[in-house]
Amino acid sequence: MKTLILGLGNPLLSDDGVGWRVAEQVQARITDPNIEFDFHSGGGLSLMERLIGYDRAIIVDALNTGRAPQGTVSSFRLEDLPNYAQSHLASAHETTLHTALQVGRTMGAALPNDILIVAIEAQNVYDFSEELSPAVASAVPRAVELVISQLVN
């Protein structure tokens, strides 16, 4: 099974870079040739395009729900992530991953059916810094172990 581990975010915007940090640490521990790693700062259609050709994807990103303490690690299937485009207008420039995947599948793109999101609750996602906040930094090892546990299942 061809798997992509994708760290999302911007490593220059403090906690927004946590997805990259987690993916880098997983990459340092995994040597399976069927598992590829990448780091991406985009969303929507460019994110969908990056998923083409994989059977499974694990996307690691910061999440700001305001419903959990900073540093809380969670995981869920993509289908469990709310599709905000259902209640808002969306454009090709700012589309949700749900919509982008639907477009890609309609066009015949070979996209993974198995997409897991590993998210770390974060608040400092707009501050210019290459450092994670202490709460988010302390969550990185838990997120790394969660990703690795999904790879052995």
N, C-alpha and C positions, 0 to 999 in steps of 0.2 A: 504494500500500500504506500503510495507516494504522498508524503506529508510535508506541509509547509508550516513552519513556526514563524509567525510574523509579528515583530515588535512594532507597534504603532506609536505615533506621537512625535514630539519635537524635543530632542535632547537639549536644546538651548532655552527651553521654557520650563525650567525647574521640574515639578512633578509630572508634567506632560511627557517627559522622557522616560518614565518608568517602564513602559513597554519595551523599549530598546534595551534597558539595563537587564531586565528579566531574560529576554531572548539571548542577549550576549552570554549570560551566565549559563543558560541551558546549552547553548552552542559549545561552550568550553567543556561540557561534560558528556556530550552525545557525539558518537562517531558513526552512526548508522547511515549508510549511503542513500537510504530511501527517505531520509529526513533532511530537508533543506531549510535554510534560515534566511530571512530577509528583514529589512528595516525600512519602514515606509512612513512618510509624513502626510500623505494624502488620504482622501476618503472617497466615497461615492464611486464614480466610474473608474478612476485610476486604481482604487483598491480592488474593485471587481476584476479588472484586467490582470492584476498581480496574482489572483487566485486561479487563473485558468491553467488547467493541466494537472491539478492536484486532486487526489481522492479525499483528502482530509486536510483541514487547516485548523491551527490553534492561533488565535489572534489575541495578543496581549496588549492591554491598553489601560490608561488611566480612565477613571469613571468618576463623575461628580453628580451623585444623586442627592446629596444632602441628607440622606436617610440612614447613613452609617458613619461611624467614626473614621477619620482619616486613617489610611493604612489597612482598612478592612479588605481582605482578599476574597473574591467570589468568582464562581464560574457558572456558566449557563450556556445552553445551546443558543445559536443565533435566533432560532424561531421564538425563543423566550424573551428576546430583547424587543422592547416596544418599537413599532414602526411609526415614527413621528410624522412621516409623510402622509399618513392616513388622516391627520387632522390639520395639516398645513399644506400650502402650495409648495411644490418642489420643482426645481429646475435641473437641467443636465449639469449645471455648474455646481450645485449644492445638493445633490440627491443623497438619500440614505443608502446604506449598504443593501437593505432589503430591496429597494427599487432597482438599484444597479444590478443586483443578482438576477432579478426578474428580467430585466432588459437583456442581460448577457445570455440567459437561458433561452429567451425568445429568439435570439440571434444564433443559437446553436453552440454557444461556448461550452467547453467541457469544464464545468465548475464543480467544486466539491459539494456533496450532499451533507457531509459531516463537518460542521463548523462549530468549534467550541470557542467561547470568549472567556479569557481569564482577565479579570479586571481588578484594579486596585483603586479604592476610593481615595480621591485626591482633591485638594482645593487650590493649591498653588500652581495652576496650569497656564497662567499668563505672565508670571514673573520671569524676567530675563535672568537666568542662572543655569549653570550646568550642574548644580547640586540639587539633590532631592531633599525635601523636608525630612526631619528625623522620623516622623511617623511612617512616611511612605518608604524611606530607605530601609526601615526595620521590617517592612512587609516583603521586600524583595526575596529573601530566602524562602519564605512560605509560598510565594507565587512560583518560584523556580521549582520547588518540590511538587507543587500541584501540576505544573506542566509535564514534568518528568513522569509523574504517576499516570498521566493520561497516555503517555507514549508506550508504556509497558502493558497497558490494558488492551 
